[in-house]
């Protein structure tokens, strides 16, 4: 065991006690749309007649909530088979399956089909986020918008998503990938040795990386909101500290006007 591994273990949970309980997350089964309503106020107030694409829908709680909120048609996109099955069961049980479709890929017929494209807490997990933004753009109907919110970004206090075994802030910044993954292996026996090999995937989505991808995508930022640690919004105005302090990034995107 290396010295770095020993140091990380000192500030981690005892492996014999198992993982820490999950941190409380906004949304969930009680109100799957809570986060979207907070970071995009008013954007979900009138879904009547709108066609919605939920990019990375997980177990389908948000898809069902969108249908119940009045969307005419909701397509949930999810690549994990177990989540696809769960989402389909949830839609069927909720009685909204006639307006909800769960699948694992977009097709040619989806081009320009959706008035609203959503991505909640998934952008940091996509294997190829550049391709995902391109797919979102192709799926967007004229005049439509894309709502992307994700967090924590890579350089946030818990951007490495390792808080289940260590509550040390910035653990993945302070320690190398090999060290973090070797200590993680004491809590997760899945054979992953790199962040990209994790079941949920981690693409190290920093603020700078996200901004670069959006700039290259042909999309324009209509609105943006960054949340900082403990609500300290002033940290977001400091060039270095904004990467280290931003816990949630939320953007309204749309196609750029011709000639811009």
C-alpha positions in Angstrom: 0.0 0.0 0.0 1.4 3.4 -1.0 1.7 6.4 1.4 -1.0 8.2 -0.6 -3.4 5.3 -0.1 -2.7 5.2 3.6 -3.4 8.9 3.9 -6.7 8.6 1.9 -7.8 5.7 4.1 -7.1 7.8 7.2 -9.8 10.3 6.1 -12.2 7.6 4.8 -14.8 5.4 6.4 -13.6 2.2 7.9 -14.2 -0.4 5.1 -15.5 -2.9 7.7 -18.4 -0.5 8.3 -19.4 -0.3 4.7 -20.3 2.8 2.7 -21.6 6.1 4.2 -25.3 6.6 3.8 -26.2 8.5 0.6 -26.1 12.3 0.7 -29.5 13.8 0.5 -30.3 14.7 -3.0 -32.9 17.2 -4.3 -35.9 15.7 -6.1 -36.5 12.0 -5.7 -39.7 10.1 -5.6 -41.7 12.8 -3.7 -41.1 15.4 -6.4 -38.9 14.3 -9.3 -39.2 17.7 -10.9 -38.1 19.7 -7.8 -34.6 20.4 -9.0 -35.7 21.4 -12.5 -38.3 23.8 -11.2 -35.8 25.4 -8.8 -33.0 26.0 -11.4 -35.3 26.7 -14.3 -38.1 28.7 -12.7 -41.2 28.9 -15.0 -39.8 26.7 -17.7 -42.0 23.7 -16.7 -45.2 25.7 -15.9 -46.9 25.0 -19.3 -46.1 21.6 -20.7 -49.6 21.1 -22.3 -49.2 19.9 -25.9 -45.4 19.8 -25.7 -43.2 17.0 -26.8 -40.4 16.3 -24.3 -37.2 14.3 -24.5 -35.6 13.2 -21.2 -32.0 12.4 -22.0 -30.8 9.9 -19.4 -34.1 9.2 -17.7 -32.8 6.6 -15.2 -35.7 4.7 -13.6 -38.3 6.9 -15.2 -39.6 8.9 -12.2 -39.0 12.2 -14.0 -40.6 10.9 -17.2 -43.8 10.0 -15.4 -43.8 13.3 -13.6 -43.5 15.2 -16.9 -46.4 13.3 -18.4 -48.5 13.9 -15.3 -47.6 17.6 -15.5 -49.3 17.7 -18.9 -46.7 16.9 -21.6 -48.4 15.5 -24.7 -45.6 13.1 -25.4 -42.5 12.1 -23.3 -39.6 10.0 -24.6 -37.2 8.8 -22.0 -33.8 7.8 -23.3 -31.7 5.4 -21.1 -28.9 3.0 -22.1 -28.9 0.8 -19.0 -31.2 -2.2 -19.6 -32.2 -2.5 -15.9 -33.2 1.2 -15.9 -35.1 0.8 -19.1 -37.1 -2.0 -17.6 -37.7 -0.1 -14.4 -38.9 3.0 -16.3 -41.3 1.0 -18.4 -42.8 -0.7 -15.3 -43.1 2.7 -13.6 -44.9 4.3 -16.6 -47.2 1.3 -16.9 -48.1 1.4 -13.2 -48.7 5.2 -13.4 -51.1 4.8 -16.2 -49.2 7.2 -18.5 -47.6 4.6 -20.8 -49.8 5.8 -23.7 -47.9 9.2 -23.6 -44.6 7.8 -22.5 -42.0 5.9 -24.4 -38.8 4.5 -23.0 -36.0 3.5 -25.3 -32.2 3.3 -25.5 -31.5 5.3 -28.7 -32.8 8.0 -30.9 -33.7 7.3 -34.5 -33.8 9.3 -37.8 -37.5 10.1 -37.2 -36.6 11.9 -34.0 -34.8 14.8 -35.8 -36.6 18.1 -35.0 -39.3 16.3 -33.1 -39.0 17.7 -29.5 -40.1 21.1 -28.1 -38.1 20.5 -24.9 -35.0 18.4 -24.3 -34.0 17.7 -20.7 -30.8 16.4 -19.1 -30.7 16.3 -15.3 -27.5 15.2 -13.5 -26.3 13.1 -16.4 -23.8 15.3 -18.3 -20.9 14.3 -16.1 -21.6 10.6 -16.8 -21.9 10.5 -20.6 -19.1 8.6 -22.3 -19.2 11.1 -25.2 -20.8 14.3 -24.1 -20.0 16.1 -27.4 -22.0 13.5 -29.2 -24.8 13.8 -26.7 -25.1 17.5 -27.3 -25.1 16.9 -31.0 -28.0 14.4 -30.6 -29.9 16.8 -28.4 -29.5 19.6 -31.0 -30.7 17.3 -33.8 -33.8 16.3 -31.8 -34.8 19.9 -31.1 -37.8 21.3 -32.9 -37.6 24.8 -34.3 -38.0 27.3 -31.4 -37.3 24.5 -28.9 -35.0 24.6 -25.9 -32.6 22.3 -24.1 -32.4 22.4 -20.3 -29.2 21.0 -18.9 -28.4 20.8 -15.2 -25.7 18.7 -13.7 -23.7 18.5 -10.5 -21.4 18.3 -8.9 -18.8 19.2 -11.7 -15.4 17.6 -11.5 -13.6 20.1 -9.4 -16.4 20.6 -6.9 -15.9 19.4 -3.3 -17.5 16.0 -4.2 -17.1 16.1 -8.0 -15.5 12.7 -8.0 -18.7 11.1 -6.6 -16.6 9.3 -4.0 -18.4 10.7 -1.0 -19.8 7.2 -0.2 -16.4 6.3 1.3 -14.8 9.6 2.1 -16.2 12.9 3.1 -12.9 14.6 2.4 -13.7 17.5 0.0 -11.8 17.5 -3.3 -10.5 14.0 -2.7 -10.2 13.4 -6.5 -8.2 16.7 -6.8 -5.9 16.0 -3.9 -5.2 12.3 -4.8 -4.4 10.7 -8.1 -6.8 8.4 -9.9 -4.8 5.2 -9.1 -4.9 6.1 -5.4 -8.6 6.9 -5.3 -9.6 3.9 -7.3 -7.5 1.5 -5.2 -9.1 2.8 -2.0 -12.5 2.7 -3.6 -12.0 -1.0 -4.4 -12.3 -1.6 -0.6 -15.9 -0.5 -0.8 -16.9 -1.4 -4.4 -15.9 -4.8 -5.8 -16.6 -4.1 -9.5 -13.1 -4.3 -10.9 -13.0 -0.6 -12.0 -9.5 0.9 -12.0 -10.3 4.1 -13.8 -13.0 6.7 -13.5 -14.2 6.0 -17.0 -14.7 2.3 -16.1 -17.2 3.0 -13.3 -20.7 1.7 -14.0 -22.1 5.2 -13.9 -19.2 6.6 -15.8 -17.3 9.8 -15.0 -16.0 12.0 -17.8 -14.4 14.6 -15.5 -16.8 17.3 -16.6 -15.4 20.6 -15.3 -17.0 24.0 -15.9 -14.3 24.8 -18.5 -14.9 21.5 -20.4 -18.7 22.0 -20.4 -18.4 25.6 -21.6 -16.0 24.5 -24.4 -18.4 21.7 -25.5 -21.3 24.1 -25.6 -19.3 26.6 -27.6 -18.4 24.0 -30.2 -21.9 22.6 -30.4 -23.7 25.3 -32.3 -25.9 26.1 -29.3 -26.4 29.4 -27.7 -26.7 29.9 -23.9 -30.0 31.6 -23.2 -29.8 31.5 -19.5 -27.3 30.1 -17.0 -27.3 29.6 -13.3 -24.4 28.3 -11.2 -24.9 27.2 -7.5 -21.9 27.5 -5.2 -21.0 25.8 -1.9 -23.3 27.0 0.9 -24.9 29.5 -1.3 -21.8 31.7 -1.5 -22.5 33.1 -5.0 -19.6 35.5 -4.9 -17.2 32.5 -5.2 -18.6 32.1 -8.8 -17.1 35.4 -9.8 -13.5 34.3 -8.9 -11.8 32.6 -11.9 -10.1 29.8 -10.0 -12.6 29.5 -7.1 -15.6 29.1 -9.4 -14.3 25.7 -10.5 -13.7 24.6 -6.9 -16.9 26.0 -5.5 -19.6 25.4 -8.1 -21.9 22.5 -7.1 -24.5 22.7 -9.8 -24.5 24.1 -13.4 -27.8 24.8 -15.1 -28.2 26.2 -18.6 -31.0 26.9 -21.1 -29.7 26.2 -24.6 -31.1 26.9 -28.0 -29.9 26.8 -31.6 -27.8 29.8 -32.6 -29.5 32.2 -34.9 -28.2 32.1 -38.5 -25.1 34.2 -38.9 -24.2 34.3 -35.2 
